[in-house]
Amino acid sequence: MKALHFGAGNIGRGFIGKLLSESDIEVIFADVNQPLLDTINQRREYPVKVVGTHTKTDIVTNVSAINSTSNELIKMIENVDLITTAVGPTVLDIIAKPLAQGLTQRLANNDHPINIIACENMVKGTSYLKEEIFKYLSDEAKPGIEKQVGFVDSAVDRIVPPAESDDPLEVIVEEFSEWIVDQTQFKGAIPDIAGMELTDNLIAFVERKLFTLNTGHAATAYLGSLNGYQTILEAIHDDVIKTHVKQTMQESGEVLILRYGFDRNAHQAYIEKILNRFANPYLNDNINRVGRQPLRKLSFSDRLIKPLLGTIEYNVANDHLIEVIASALLFRNNDDPQAVELEQSIADQCIEATLVKYTGLDSHSSEAKRIIQAYERLKAKQ
């Protein structure tokens, strides 16, 4: 079995590519970083250092690479058995056009079903990619693609921090990983991939990750930044911040328990596992990296405002979420365009207008008023 994987970066190599290779699937990476591609093709293997309680180095084999702008890519799409991505949400738009071309050619020459799984840090990333692909398809091709191609949504979770190494192919990853896919969206046989979990209720797991890992990670970054820390590890070792982050995840977790029926004890154990992951000394991630793009993280359907809306829906506590949102509004990083835009908006339009503009919250709501009060209080302490 052959898989074409878009994205030869750390996540592509250290997470999805690794799982595919370990399931005896030949992996062809598609990327635009030609020196990296040349090294992969020269060596046909690379090391992944898995760090945690039992640190080890695994060698990922049976890999090659292709430039995603080359003419060979279309032929590759025509003949592989599976397509996956780990390119980041904004790059999905870019790869949609060659995917549309390759799938159209495949429709004419290969009648075997194929599945596409976008492994991105976004809700229903594959469904989004499908919409982008269909923009480039002819009306004649659309019914055949709909019948032959499975667009499988997934939820992925593994921390892969930037790391220095003398080996350009080495990746450092944490022990924990989770790849959950919607089993109802496959076409043809579901591939047997170790580490890929099947579910018929993907949205529950998508929101579990968003409301727990992503909410907790952002909370640690913004509270840590407010207190002058440089790394997630430093911040989570501050007992006050750790308690606040835990209570924030418990507030968002109450929404998950009420909405999806997650077992309360099991979810509390999941929260503790997340906290332990943040405290992994091998994953000393930078606060500016985790906190970057605050406008996206403060948007209506992302990791801070969406769980807040859930607490409003179910009438449960949200004091700690309110405080984290206020701390996100105080995030400053002159190297991050979104952080600069946020700071400028507050200076030009005031905090209330900025809050409404980027979060979509009603300025007259009690939650908006409490966020503004928390913002003013935290700002006065700076």
C-alpha positions as a printed NumPy array, in Angstrom:
array([[  0.   ,   0.   ,   0.   ],
       [  1.219,   3.492,  -0.868],
       [  0.313,   6.77 ,   0.82 ],
       [  0.974,  10.279,  -0.448],
       [  1.463,  12.625,   2.487],
       [  1.425,  16.386,   1.955],
       [  3.798,  18.076,   4.39 ],
       [  7.301,  16.813,   5.178],
       [  7.694,  18.997,   8.252],
       [  8.066,  17.862,  11.84 ],
       [  4.418,  16.866,  12.288],
       [  4.292,  15.078,   8.95 ],
       [  7.453,  13.091,   9.647],
       [  7.107,  12.698,  13.408],
       [  3.432,  11.799,  13.602],
       [  1.407,  10.732,  10.552],
       [  4.304,   9.576,   8.378],
       [  5.652,   7.548,  11.278],
       [  2.335,   5.79 ,  11.929],
       [  1.853,   4.995,   8.249],
       [  5.364,   3.593,   7.872],
       [  5.006,   1.468,  11.012],
       [  1.908,  -0.078,   9.427],
       [  3.982,  -1.25 ,   6.422],
       [  2.682,   1.525,   4.19 ],
       [  5.115,   3.123,   1.746],
       [  5.104,   6.871,   2.388],
       [  5.784,   9.498,  -0.275],
       [  6.133,  12.972,   1.209],
       [  5.044,  15.938,  -0.922],
       [  6.537,  19.301,  -0.014],
       [  8.241,  22.375,  -1.5  ],
       [ 11.408,  22.257,   0.625],
       [ 13.717,  20.794,  -2.008],
       [ 16.832,  20.345,   0.187],
       [ 14.714,  18.421,   2.693],
       [ 13.174,  16.315,  -0.076],
       [ 16.627,  15.553,  -1.504],
       [ 17.838,  14.354,   1.899],
       [ 14.798,  12.118,   2.357],
       [ 15.312,  10.594,  -1.095],
       [ 19.   ,  10.066,  -0.447],
       [ 18.534,   8.297,   2.883],
       [ 15.025,   6.774,   2.583],
       [ 14.757,   6.835,   6.373],
       [ 14.905,   9.233,   9.319],
       [ 15.019,   9.143,  13.138],
       [ 12.168,  10.136,  15.457],
       [ 13.118,  10.707,  19.078],
       [ 10.155,   9.899,  21.336],
       [ 10.622,  11.667,  24.676],
       [  8.935,  11.123,  28.003],
       [  8.94 ,   8.437,  30.668],
       [ 10.727,   6.026,  28.353],
       [ 12.777,   7.994,  25.831],
       [ 13.73 ,   6.123,  22.674],
       [ 14.671,   6.76 ,  19.057],
       [ 12.713,   5.015,  16.283],
       [ 13.915,   4.808,  12.688],
       [ 11.166,   5.444,  10.14 ],
       [ 11.833,   3.572,   6.898],
       [ 10.284,   2.977,   3.469],
       [  9.928,   6.7  ,   2.707],
       [ 10.613,   8.919,  -0.292],
       [  9.68 ,  12.443,  -1.331],
       [  8.382,  14.478,  -4.249],
       [  8.102,  18.206,  -4.878],
       [  4.461,  19.209,  -4.588],
       [  4.839,  21.65 ,  -7.496],
       [  6.192,  19.027,  -9.901],
       [  4.304,  17.435, -12.778],
       [  4.964,  14.012, -11.227],
       [  2.566,  14.82 ,  -8.412],
       [ -0.531,  14.437, -10.589],
       [  0.551,  10.95 , -11.67 ],
       [  1.266,  10.098,  -8.039],
       [ -2.279,  11.088,  -6.993],
       [ -3.599,   8.852,  -9.752],
       [ -1.855,   5.75 ,  -8.404],
       [ -1.549,   5.889,  -4.584],
       [ -3.966,   4.181,  -2.182],
       [ -4.274,   6.886,   0.484],
       [ -3.68 ,  10.641,   0.762],
       [ -2.983,  12.434,   4.044],
       [ -1.956,  15.97 ,   4.935],
       [ -0.182,  17.846,   7.734],
       [  0.444,  21.224,   6.135],
       [ -1.477,  23.709,   8.29 ],
       [ -4.976,  25.045,   7.556],
       [ -3.852,  27.876,   5.257],
       [ -1.922,  25.538,   2.92 ],
       [ -4.964,  23.338,   2.293],
       [ -6.168,  26.007,  -0.155],
       [ -2.905,  25.721,  -2.078],
       [ -2.852,  21.925,  -2.435],
       [ -6.543,  21.777,  -3.403],
       [ -5.862,  22.589,  -7.071],
       [ -3.282,  19.837,  -7.782],
       [ -5.454,  17.412,  -5.819],
       [ -8.414,  18.288,  -8.04 ],
       [ -6.272,  17.749, -11.149],
       [ -4.89 ,  14.453,  -9.887],
       [ -8.259,  13.104,  -8.771],
       [ -9.808,  14.026, -12.123],
       [ -7.062,  12.112, -13.927],
       [ -7.463,   9.217, -11.498],
       [-11.182,   9.084, -12.249],
       [-10.389,   8.424, -15.903],
       [ -7.687,   5.795, -15.321],
       [ -8.145,   4.145, -11.914],
       [-11.477,   2.943, -10.567],
       [-10.194,   1.964,  -7.103],
       [-11.615,   4.016,  -4.207],
       [ -9.215,   6.355,  -2.418],
       [ -9.49 ,   8.176,   0.901],
       [ -8.135,  11.598,   1.859],
       [ -7.514,  12.466,   5.514],
       [ -6.458,  16.008,   6.435],
       [ -4.604,  15.732,   9.749],
       [ -4.751,  19.395,  10.696],
       [ -5.336,  21.344,  13.876],
       [ -8.804,  22.418,  12.782],
       [-12.389,  21.207,  13.007],
       [-13.481,  19.152,   9.968],
       [-10.293,  19.913,   8.056],
       [-10.957,  17.279,   5.394],
       [-14.464,  18.593,   4.763],
       [-12.923,  22.02 ,   4.273],
       [-10.323,  20.581,   1.885],
       [-13.108,  18.849,  -0.038],
       [-14.886,  22.172,  -0.538],
       [-11.676,  23.721,  -1.849],
       [-11.012,  20.77 ,  -4.2  ],
       [-14.54 ,  20.926,  -5.598],
       [-13.975,  24.558,  -6.623],
       [-11.483,  23.274,  -9.202],
       [-13.505,  20.298, -10.482],
       [-15.61 ,  20.331, -13.607],
       [-19.322,  19.633, -13.207],
       [-18.75 ,  16.388, -15.113],
       [-16.09 ,  15.18 , -12.666],
       [-17.879,  15.991,  -9.414],
       [-20.289,  12.994,  -9.304],
       [-17.457,  10.527,  -9.986],
       [-15.2  ,  12.083,  -7.346],
       [-18.06 ,  12.049,  -4.863],
       [-18.546,   8.333,  -5.511],
       [-14.895,   7.238,  -5.602],
       [-13.153,   9.477,  -3.037],
       [-13.693,   9.338,   0.705],
       [-13.095,  12.637,   2.466],
       [-12.443,  11.513,   6.029],
       [-12.404,  14.045,   8.864],
       [-10.045,  13.438,  11.759],
       [ -8.845,  14.724,  15.109],
       [ -5.093,  14.655,  15.74 ],
       [ -3.115,  15.262,  18.898],
       [  0.627,  15.115,  19.398],
       [  2.995,  17.811,  20.608],
       [  5.903,  18.179,  18.193],
       [  7.954,  21.189,  19.352],
       [ 10.657,  22.89 ,  17.289],
       [ 14.005,  21.366,  18.23 ],
       [ 17.646,  21.836,  17.353],
       [ 19.431,  18.819,  15.868],
       [ 22.538,  18.131,  13.845],
       [ 20.415,  15.787,  11.724],
       [ 18.075,  17.743,   9.39 ],
       [ 15.627,  14.833,   9.343],
       [ 15.442,  14.095,  13.071],
       [ 12.159,  14.926,  14.786],
       [ 11.443,  15.051,  18.514],
       [  7.919,  14.096,  19.619],
       [  6.145,  13.342,  22.877],
       [  5.073,   9.808,  23.784],
       [  1.354,  10.608,  23.644],
       [ -0.398,  10.603,  20.284],
       [ -4.019,  10.39 ,  19.187],
       [ -5.423,  10.107,  15.657],
       [ -9.183,   9.604,  15.552],
       [-11.041,   9.365,  12.232],
       [-14.684,   9.312,  11.165],
       [-15.253,   5.725,  10.076],
       [-18.533,   6.654,   8.33 ],
       [-16.732,   8.698,   5.65 ],
       [-14.411,   6.074,   4.149],
       [-14.921,   4.748,   0.635],
       [-13.977,   1.109,   0.109],
       [-11.993,  -0.814,   2.714],
       [-10.783,   1.087,   5.758],
       [ -6.964,   0.9  ,   5.851],
       [ -5.481,  -0.98 ,   8.795],
       [ -3.232,   1.616,  10.416],
       [ -1.88 ,   1.062,  13.915],
       [ -2.563,   4.159,  16.006],
       [ -5.541,   5.307,  13.921],
       [ -8.738,   5.032,  15.982],
       [-12.195,   4.787,  14.401],
       [-15.336,   6.489,  15.672],
       [-18.837,   7.291,  14.431],
       [-19.017,  10.396,  16.661],
       [-15.933,  12.363,  15.695],
       [-17.21 ,  15.769,  16.776],
       [-17.189,  14.647,  20.42 ],
       [-13.46 ,  13.904,  20.204],
       [-12.729,  17.016,  18.132],
       [-14.272,  19.172,  20.841],
       [-12.641,  17.137,  23.619],
       [ -9.239,  18.006,  22.17 ],
       [-10.177,  21.619,  21.414],
       [-11.692,  22.214,  24.875],
       [ -8.91 ,  20.422,  26.778],
       [ -5.498,  20.33 ,  25.107],
       [ -5.938,  23.481,  23.016],
       [ -7.763,  25.444,  25.716],
       [ -5.247,  24.359,  28.365],
       [ -2.232,  25.052,  26.156],
       [ -3.492,  28.549,  25.326],
       [ -4.323,  29.205,  28.975],
       [ -0.803,  28.224,  30.031],
       [  0.724,  30.457,  27.355],
       [ -1.353,  33.557,  28.073],
       [ -1.196,  33.278,  31.852],
       [  2.514,  32.508,  31.593],
       [  3.135,  35.511,  29.344],
       [  1.26 ,  37.734,  31.764],
       [  3.565,  36.553,  34.533],
       [  6.781,  37.032,  32.573],
       [  7.589,  33.401,  31.783],
       [  9.277,  32.411,  28.526],
       [  8.305,  28.741,  28.233],
       [  5.308,  26.5  ,  28.863],
       [  7.454,  24.413,  31.204],
       [  8.268,  27.424,  33.396],
       [  4.626,  28.506,  33.459],
       [  3.146,  25.115,  34.336],
       [  5.611,  24.733,  37.21 ],
       [  4.061,  27.844,  38.769],
       [  1.486,  26.286,  41.118],
       [ -0.903,  29.224,  40.798],
       [ -0.893,  29.017,  36.997],
       [ -1.146,  25.221,  37.015],
       [ -4.202,  25.369,  39.298],
       [ -5.793,  28.043,  37.119],
       [ -5.163,  26.037,  33.935],
       [ -6.597,  22.908,  35.531],
       [ -9.718,  24.731,  36.694],
       [-10.117,  26.271,  33.233],
       [-10.055,  22.807,  31.645],
       [-12.522,  21.582,  34.263],
       [-14.927,  24.369,  33.281],
       [-14.668,  23.521,  29.584],
       [-14.773,  19.832,  30.506],
       [-18.116,  20.261,  32.234],
       [-19.526,  21.314,  28.856],
       [-18.137,  18.149,  27.23 ],
       [-19.554,  15.935,  29.972],
       [-23.014,  17.45 ,  29.644],
       [-22.963,  17.616,  25.835],
       [-21.465,  14.232,  24.955],
       [-21.82 ,  12.12 ,  28.07 ],
       [-18.097,  11.666,  28.716],
       [-17.445,   9.832,  31.967],
       [-16.57 ,  12.428,  34.618],
       [-13.742,  10.432,  36.22 ],
       [-12.271,   9.459,  32.858],
       [-12.327,  13.069,  31.716],
       [-10.627,  14.232,  34.895],
       [ -7.912,  11.65 ,  34.231],
       [ -7.607,  13.05 ,  30.685],
       [ -7.104,  16.551,  32.124],
       [ -4.357,  15.247,  34.433],
       [ -2.674,  13.582,  31.458],
       [ -2.731,  16.899,  29.571],
       [ -1.157,  18.709,  32.535],
       [  1.587,  16.078,  32.697],
       [  2.25 ,  16.559,  28.991],
       [  2.715,  20.299,  29.495],
       [  5.227,  19.499,  32.261],
       [  7.283,  17.104,  30.096],
       [ 10.825,  18.516,  30.48 ],
       [ 11.727,  17.357,  26.97 ],
       [  8.976,  19.525,  25.445],
       [ 10.171,  22.929,  26.599],
       [  7.949,  24.893,  24.213],
       [  8.174,  28.668,  23.831],
       [  5.226,  30.717,  25.092],
       [  5.347,  33.054,  22.094],
       [  4.978,  30.078,  19.753],
       [  2.034,  28.57 ,  21.635],
       [  0.345,  31.941,  22.119],
       [  0.871,  33.188,  18.558],
       [ -2.104,  34.192,  16.411],
       [ -4.261,  35.332,  19.338],
       [ -6.971,  36.625,  16.994],
       [ -7.533,  33.109,  15.665],
       [ -7.499,  31.659,  19.163],
       [-10.029,  34.311,  20.301],
       [-12.376,  33.703,  17.369],
       [-15.963,  32.574,  17.845],
       [-15.396,  28.879,  17.124],
       [-11.939,  28.358,  18.604],
       [-10.421,  27.17 ,  21.899],
       [-11.41 ,  30.029,  24.209],
       [-14.719,  31.493,  23.086],
       [-16.352,  28.236,  21.973],
       [-16.036,  26.564,  25.397],
       [-17.18 ,  29.842,  27.006],
       [-20.324,  29.714,  24.867],
       [-20.803,  26.132,  26.031],
       [-20.689,  27.205,  29.675],
       [-23.359,  29.79 ,  28.892],
       [-25.478,  27.158,  27.12 ],
       [-25.332,  24.749,  30.058],
       [-25.291,  27.442,  32.759],
       [-22.076,  26.232,  34.399],
       [-19.135,  28.082,  35.948],
       [-16.713,  29.988,  33.706],
       [-14.724,  32.332,  35.998],
       [-11.364,  30.848,  34.992],
       [-12.192,  30.881,  31.273],
       [-13.109,  34.559,  31.62 ],
       [ -9.73 ,  35.283,  33.195],
       [ -7.843,  33.382,  30.472],
       [ -9.677,  35.274,  27.718],
       [ -8.763,  38.547,  29.414],
       [ -5.117,  37.444,  29.602],
       [ -5.202,  36.556,  25.881],
       [ -6.301,  40.128,  25.131],
       [ -3.144,  41.283,  26.944],
       [ -0.809,  39.01 ,  24.953],
       [  2.005,  41.028,  23.394],
       [  4.534,  39.807,  20.827],
       [  5.99 ,  42.305,  18.366],
       [  7.028,  39.471,  16.035],
       [  3.464,  38.171,  15.681],
       [  1.29 ,  40.197,  13.249],
       [ -1.926,  39.13 ,  14.973],
       [ -0.644,  40.158,  18.399],
       [  0.381,  43.513,  16.959],
       [ -3.046,  43.933,  15.339],
       [ -4.764,  43.051,  18.62 ],
       [ -2.742,  45.615,  20.571],
       [ -3.346,  48.291,  17.921],
       [ -7.08 ,  47.588,  17.832],
       [ -7.365,  48.035,  21.58 ],
       [ -5.403,  51.3  ,  21.359],
       [ -7.498,  52.623,  18.455],
       [-10.972,  51.281,  19.214],
       [-10.982,  50.448,  22.97 ],
       [-11.207,  47.044,  24.603],
       [-14.978,  46.634,  24.243],
       [-15.014,  47.204,  20.478],
       [-12.007,  44.917,  20.035],
       [-13.588,  42.151,  22.099],
       [-16.795,  42.275,  20.058],
       [-14.935,  42.51 ,  16.745],
       [-12.753,  39.457,  17.192],
       [-14.812,  37.179,  19.458],
       [-18.332,  37.852,  18.233],
       [-19.581,  38.202,  21.802],
       [-22.489,  40.546,  22.545],
       [-21.096,  43.655,  24.217],
       [-24.167,  43.766,  26.477],
       [-23.689,  40.197,  27.741],
       [-22.554,  39.649,  31.296],
       [-19.641,  37.534,  29.996],
       [-18.329,  40.397,  27.82 ],
       [-18.594,  42.804,  30.732],
       [-16.776,  40.387,  33.049],
       [-13.993,  39.863,  30.465],
       [-13.523,  43.645,  30.191],
       [-13.445,  43.984,  33.984],
       [-10.859,  41.187,  34.23 ],
       [ -8.825,  42.801,  31.435],
       [ -8.761,  46.17 ,  33.198],
       [ -7.838,  44.542,  36.493],
       [ -5.   ,  42.471,  34.972],
       [ -3.745,  45.439,  32.965],
       [ -3.565,  47.587,  36.088],
       [ -1.243,  45.016,  37.671],
       [  1.263,  45.136,  34.818]])
